[in-house]
Amino acid sequence: MHEVDRPTSRLDPRVCERARLTRDARFDGLFFIAVTSTGIYCRPVCPAPSPRARNVRYYDSAAAAAAAGFRPCLRCRPEAAPGSPLHRAKSELVAGALRLIEQGALDAGSLPELAARVGVGERHLRRLFAEEIGASPLDVAATRRLLFAKQLLTETALPVAQVADASGYASLRRFNAAFVATYGKPPRDFRRGPPARRDGETGSLVLRIPYRAPYDFEHLLAFYGRRTIPGVESVDAHAYRRSVVVDGVPGWFEVAAMPGDDALALRVHHPSSSAIGTIVARVRRMFDVDADPRALALALRTDPLLKPLLRRWPGQRLPGAWDGFELAVRAVLGQQVSVAAARTLAARVAAAYGTAYADGGARGVGVLFPTPAALVDAPLERQGITRARAASIRAIAAAVLDGRVAFGAERPLAAFERELVALPGIGSWTAHYIAMRALAEPDAFPAADLILRRAAGQGRTLSTRELEAMSQAWRPWRAYAVMLLWRAS
């Protein structure tokens, strides 16, 4: 264990101390408490007796605490904390690398490969992680694997070998070794007694996805509900569900609220255990569970335009998208038409060029959205789509297939915008809208949007340049300001 003489959290240590002593749930997941006398690290809400202050160290993330030699607490379960290291990232580069790690980039890949994907050298990436996260990329990946495996062991009935596969371990031997090294006992020992949640439906499992309150799940359901593609998605008053393809294999998932708990219930139905981690990571991004509403409020409430909107809707989240290509198609279809009209066109495209998925039929998600290969030469005009928009969709499909456009989590906003606007029929508005939802880019800002310019002008319509200037005060959370202003309008 590496001893330190001062707190390693970037939060004020006095704030951390008050939060620890009062078990303040608002700080759950924002920092972790390591106890030198026991060698464990805990959440601020841990019910165990409070240790003496001289034995306490604070860390920004579970990975940083683990890297310092502390092991996770079995009582408060750090794997159940809301948030992720993403809330500590200060740069686009580190945020992109963290998203790739959460999608498993270091499970089978190497650190040099990860560095190359984000466009820097390995040494520089390690330095940035040390400065912003307090742990190396490999430490972050190892902690993610371990905590996710612990969650699967305690919340599902998956066999241990499948838990190892789902968590990104290369072999069962490595999985067992990691668990024994951290917890002092093998994974099977966590299976004594009934799991927290066993699901009766064949082939599916249910996981708890924590978030930091407040969280406006009802608004997310309404947002997705207005845009639902029949057959691909299904939304009712309680849940969102859709068909998906992971590693070429179809499945479906469902997201619902968990009454009495600051968490969502994610039901996953997929034949491959290795797909579970990918689905969880993308659902977390799609439903924006890692957002820190306190940080957002502190950044935006100084603006007199946004302050009353934050009070009215304190749990605002950024609605993401399952698939970048699908979102790009939908964005083109929605250019200069109503949401309802765009939904109708998207439904026609899915019905005509999508693939039937029998296992999802009973859930209302019996269609898989068309792939780029299915649309690259498709006569989309037959579905009532204008010639120009049909050409734009085919151009996007071709660009994805030949690698000119990618929707990877590591894409910097400026580079992504340049790639998209080079395609016919794609302007800055469309590029930023796609980045906002497909890349979960918190600073994306479609400044040319007429509704935004009217809402921000409060009685007059601002120019795009005026709105861009006004929005500088909202960085790096401009996408959340967009959602609030759209909602107000």
Residue pairs with C-beta under 8 A, 6 or more apart in sequence:
1 36
1 39
1 68
1 69
1 70
2 68
2 69
3 36
4 57
4 68
6 13
7 13
7 16
7 57
7 58
8 57
8 58
8 59
8 60
8 64
8 68
8 134
9 16
9 31
9 58
9 59
9 60
10 60
10 88
11 30
11 31
11 58
11 60
13 58
15 27
16 27
16 31
16 33
16 44
16 58
17 53
17 56
18 24
19 26
19 27
19 31
19 44
20 33
20 44
20 50
20 56
21 50
23 44
23 45
23 46
23 47
24 44
24 45
25 44
25 45
25 213
25 262
26 212
26 294
27 44
28 43
28 44
28 45
28 81
28 82
28 83
28 212
29 43
29 81
29 82
29 83
29 210
29 212
30 44
30 83
30 87
30 292
31 44
31 58
31 59
31 60
32 41
32 42
32 43
32 44
32 58
32 59
32 60
32 61
32 62
32 64
32 65
32 78
32 81
33 41
33 42
33 43
33 44
33 46
33 51
33 56
33 57
33 58
33 59
34 40
34 41
34 42
34 56
34 57
34 58
34 59
34 65
34 68
34 70
35 41
35 42
35 51
35 55
35 56
35 57
35 70
36 55
36 56
36 57
37 51
37 52
37 55
38 51
39 69
39 70
39 71
40 70
40 71
40 72
40 73
41 59
41 62
41 65
41 66
41 70
41 71
41 72
41 73
41 78
42 48
42 73
42 75
42 76
42 78
43 73
43 76
43 77
43 78
43 80
43 81
45 76
46 73
46 75
46 76
47 75
47 76
48 73
48 75
48 76
57 65
57 68
59 65
59 68
59 134
60 85
60 88
60 133
60 134
61 85
61 88
61 133
61 134
61 135
61 140
61 143
62 72
62 78
62 81
62 143
62 147
63 85
63 133
63 134
63 135
63 139
63 140
63 142
63 143
63 144
64 133
64 134
64 135
64 139
66 72
66 135
66 139
66 142
66 143
66 146
66 182
67 134
67 135
67 136
67 139
67 143
71 182
71 183
72 78
72 79
72 146
72 147
72 150
72 182
72 183
74 183
77 150
77 154
78 147
79 147
79 148
79 150
79 151
80 151
80 208
80 210
81 210
82 210
82 211
82 212
82 262
82 263
82 289
82 290
83 212
83 290
83 292
84 98
84 102
84 284
84 290
85 98
85 133
85 135
85 140
86 95
86 98
86 99
86 102
86 290
87 290
87 291
87 292
87 295
88 132
88 133
88 134
89 95
89 98
89 132
89 133
90 132
91 128
91 132
92 412
92 413
93 118
93 119
93 120
93 125
93 128
93 412
94 128
94 129
94 132
94 133
96 118
96 408
96 409
96 410
96 411
96 412
97 114
97 115
97 117
97 118
97 125
97 129
97 137
97 410
98 133
98 140
99 285
99 409
99 410
99 440
100 114
100 117
100 118
100 408
100 409
100 410
101 114
101 137
101 140
101 141
101 144
102 144
102 281
102 284
103 277
103 278
103 281
103 282
103 409
104 168
104 277
104 278
104 281
105 113
105 114
105 117
105 141
106 114
106 137
106 138
106 141
107 141
107 145
107 168
107 169
107 170
107 277
108 168
108 170
111 122
111 125
111 126
111 137
111 138
112 122
114 125
114 137
115 121
115 122
115 124
115 125
117 408
117 410
118 125
118 410
120 128
125 137
126 136
126 137
129 135
129 136
129 137
129 140
130 136
133 140
135 143
141 168
142 178
144 168
145 167
145 168
145 169
145 178
146 167
146 178
146 179
146 182
148 166
148 167
148 168
148 277
148 280
149 163
149 164
149 166
149 167
149 169
149 175
149 179
149 187
150 190
151 207
151 208
152 158
152 163
152 166
152 167
152 207
152 276
153 160
153 163
153 187
153 190
153 191
153 195
154 190
154 195
154 196
155 195
155 196
155 197
155 206
155 207
155 208
156 163
156 195
156 197
156 198
156 199
156 205
156 206
156 207
157 195
157 198
157 199
157 205
158 166
158 205
158 273
160 172
160 175
160 187
160 188
160 191
161 172
162 273
163 175
163 187
163 273
164 171
164 172
164 174
164 175
164 187
165 273
165 274
166 273
166 274
166 275
166 276
166 277
167 175
167 277
168 277
169 175
169 178
175 187
176 186
176 187
179 185
179 186
179 187
180 186
196 208
197 206
197 207
197 208
199 205
199 206
199 267
201 267
201 269
203 269
203 270
203 271
204 267
204 268
204 269
205 267
205 268
205 276
206 265
206 266
206 267
206 268
207 265
207 266
207 268
207 280
208 258
208 261
208 263
208 264
208 265
208 266
209 255
209 263
209 264
209 265
209 266
209 280
209 283
209 284
209 287
209 289
210 262
210 263
210 289
211 262
211 263
211 264
211 287
211 289
211 290
211 291
212 262
212 291
212 292
212 293
212 294
213 262
213 293
213 315
214 293
214 314
214 315
215 262
215 289
215 293
215 315
215 317
216 313
216 314
216 315
216 316
216 317
217 257
217 264
217 287
217 315
219 313
219 315
219 316
219 317
219 487
220 240
220 287
220 317
220 319
221 235
221 237
221 238
221 239
221 240
223 319
224 233
224 235
224 240
224 319
225 235
226 339
226 340
226 343
227 330
227 339
227 342
227 343
228 234
228 235
228 343
229 330
229 343
229 346
229 347
229 350
229 367
229 369
230 347
230 350
230 364
231 347
231 350
231 351
231 354
231 364
231 365
231 366
231 367
232 242
232 243
232 350
232 354
232 365
232 367
232 368
232 369
233 240
233 241
233 242
233 243
233 365
234 240
234 241
234 242
234 363
234 364
234 365
235 241
238 256
238 257
239 254
239 255
239 256
240 254
240 255
240 256
241 252
241 253
241 254
241 255
241 363
241 364
241 365
242 252
242 253
242 322
242 365
243 250
243 251
243 252
243 357
243 360
243 365
243 366
243 367
243 368
243 369
244 250
244 251
244 252
244 253
244 270
244 279
244 322
244 323
244 368
245 251
245 368
246 270
246 272
246 275
246 278
246 279
247 272
247 274
247 275
247 278
249 270
249 271
249 272
249 275
250 355
250 357
250 359
250 360
250 368
251 268
251 269
251 270
251 271
251 272
251 275
251 279
251 359
252 269
252 270
252 357
252 359
252 360
252 363
252 365
253 266
253 267
253 268
253 269
253 270
253 279
253 283
254 266
254 267
254 363
255 264
255 265
255 266
255 267
255 283
255 287
256 264
256 265
256 267
257 264
257 265
258 264
258 265
264 287
264 289
266 279
266 280
266 283
268 276
268 279
268 280
269 359
270 276
270 279
282 322
284 290
285 320
285 409
285 440
286 319
286 320
286 321
286 322
286 440
287 317
287 320
288 317
288 318
288 319
288 320
288 440
291 317
291 318
293 314
293 315
293 316
296 310
296 316
296 477
296 480
297 310
297 314
299 474
299 477
300 306
300 307
300 310
300 474
300 477
300 480
300 481
300 484
301 307
301 310
302 473
303 473
303 474
303 481
305 456
305 458
305 485
306 474
306 481
306 484
306 485
309 484
309 485
309 487
309 488
310 316
310 484
313 484
313 487
316 480
316 483
316 484
316 487
317 483
318 436
318 437
318 440
318 442
318 479
318 480
318 483
319 437
319 483
320 437
320 438
320 440
321 327
321 437
321 438
323 369
323 407
323 438
324 407
324 434
324 438
324 439
325 371
325 372
325 396
325 397
325 400
325 407
326 369
327 407
327 434
327 437
327 438
328 396
328 407
328 420
328 434
328 438
329 346
329 349
329 370
329 375
329 393
329 396
330 342
330 346
331 430
331 433
331 434
332 389
332 392
332 393
332 396
332 425
332 426
332 430
333 342
333 345
333 346
333 349
333 385
333 389
333 393
334 342
335 389
335 425
335 430
337 345
345 383
345 384
345 385
348 383
348 384
349 370
349 375
349 380
349 383
349 385
350 367
350 369
350 370
351 367
352 378
352 382
352 383
353 370
353 374
353 375
353 378
354 367
354 368
354 369
354 370
354 374
355 367
355 368
355 370
356 366
356 367
356 368
357 365
357 366
357 367
357 368
358 366
360 366
360 367
370 378
372 396
372 397
372 398
372 400
372 401
373 397
373 401
375 393
375 394
375 397
376 394
376 397
376 398
376 401
377 394
378 394
379 390
380 389
380 390
380 393
380 394
381 387
381 390
385 393
388 424
388 425
389 425
391 424
391 425
392 423
392 424
392 425
392 426
395 423
395 424
395 425
396 405
396 423
396 426
399 405
399 419
399 423
400 406
400 407
404 419
404 422
405 419
405 420
405 423
406 419
407 438
407 439
409 439
409 440
411 435
411 439
413 435
413 439
413 441
413 443
413 444
416 431
416 435
416 439
416 441
417 428
417 431
417 432
417 435
420 426
420 430
420 431
420 434
421 427
421 428
421 431
427 448
428 446
428 447
428 448
429 446
429 447
429 448
429 449
430 446
432 444
432 445
432 446
432 447
433 444
433 446
435 441
435 444
436 444
436 445
436 446
436 479
436 482
441 479
442 476
442 477
442 478
442 479
442 480
443 475
443 476
443 477
443 478
443 479
444 478
444 479
444 482
445 468
445 471
445 478
445 479
445 481
445 482
446 452
446 482
447 453
447 464
447 467
447 468
447 471
448 464
449 482
450 461
451 485
451 486
451 489
452 467
452 482
452 485
452 486
453 461
453 462
453 463
453 464
453 466
453 467
454 461
454 462
454 489
455 485
455 486
455 488
455 489
456 462
456 467
456 470
456 485
457 466
462 470
471 478
471 481
474 480
474 481
